[in-house]
């Protein structure tokens, strides 16, 4: 074997060993996080492997209806790169591609986020490339109060859409909001007129949607910086535009046409449906809530009455009998109420008092009743009390002892009852 053959074999061995070392240095460690976890990471040492943190996902059940899962990154500054994917291989591939230096020349790279919302039911992995000390937290919120508020707010919007469509206060509030939002859109339109159209169009055609997204991000960041820098001017601008929008809405007036109200009602119901749908990661359950709400909303009242009537016939409610005390209390209360109503009617212009007095034997008694006196005379009250007292006496059981005396008393009572 000549010298060139030996040199070639030696070169292949060196390259092969280099590849082995390189592949071993680029290995990754997968950390599966099943629950709420906080991991602290110091300044990178001699460790060459990449740490990938994965959330395995959970099964679909009603307990996950309002659940939220997030990755939180705590770091001092923005000197880091974040890689998110559905598997460790995807994250590692993105990590290795980024190591070649494409991120340095890529002006359209997404801005790093320190909080990443995860899909509940699919695995999600994340890796971080930084030289700073940091910590990673997997936060699992079993019952997210904001999701509950959003869902119940959507249900309330669906059921109150008909009432809100004709409510003047709601009309003015929506008019002011639309007026302020539309004024910003008008400003954006006039600002876009100042931009060179051909250059912008050619840039989007050459760079594709990435350039459009980058331009949109830059515009949004500039708008945010302007709002934060000139808060006083933005406050007065919003106040003036709100006042002008209120004047326009006041001039137009709330909708009176039924078709216009229907359009507003359907729009509100669509907003409520979207709020319910996006209030949960469990989209099948959200769809079930939407369908149930719409069915209850548009369920025919006539059919509901028929169902209620059939249920009452099939399962009639058990009547509750009144006790003696409740019977006397109800009788006294209802009698007093009926007498008050009769007295008010007799005092009203609808009653022909003179015609009634001509038909009565005792007109003075009728006039006294209308003035507020009792409808019974003293003799009638005395007779009623004597009769009630005798009934109470007759209902009491007689004792065994002194039977002769009890018989005498009962005879006297019977004679008094005969006289009455």
Protein Blocks (a to p, Z undefined) as FASTA:
>chain_A
ZZklmmmmmmmmmmmmmmmmmmmmmgccddddfbdcddddddddfbfbdcddddebjadd
fklmmgccddddddfblcdcddddfbfklmmmmmmmmmnopmmmmmkbccddfbdcddfk
bccddddddfbdcdddddddfbafklmmmmmmmmmmmmmmmmmmmgmklmmmmmmmmmmm
mmmmmmmmmmmmmpcfklmmmmmmmnommlmmmmmmmmmmmmmmmmmmmmmlmmmmmmmm
mmmmmmmmmmnopafbfklmmmmmmmmmmmmmmmmmmmpfblmlmmmmmmmmmmmmmgcf
klmmmmmmmmmmmmccddddddfklmmmmmmmmmmmmmmmmmmmmmpmkbcfklmmmmpm
blmlmmmmmnopafbdfklmmmmmmmmmmmmmmmpccdfbhklmmmmmmmmmmmmmmmZZ
